[in-house]
Amino acid sequence: DLLGILQVLHKNNGKVDQYIMDKAIESFDGDNIFNTVVPQMERLKRFDVNGITNKDLHDKKVITKYTEVVQEFIDRLIAMEGE
């Protein structure tokens, strides 16, 4: 079973990223694509080096985005179990 496809490190207005997502929607149906998109964020890449922190606005933006991902994941999982 496929819970969904998550767009990660998606560059805003990136032509290649949009092409890939258009192909994914075509191949997997739009309902299988997570609504939440994780954009390209330098802070996210820095977490590998410095660890996950919650010190400033940029940290909070990344953590908020991943909280949205987790909530959508849980919602999709509950919906799948109900089918």
Buried (B, 14 or more C-beta within 10 A) or exposed (E): EEEBBBBEEBEEEBEEBEEEBEEBBEEEEEEBBBBBBBBEBEBBEBBEEEEEBEEEEBBEBBBEBBEBBEEBBEEBEEEEEEE
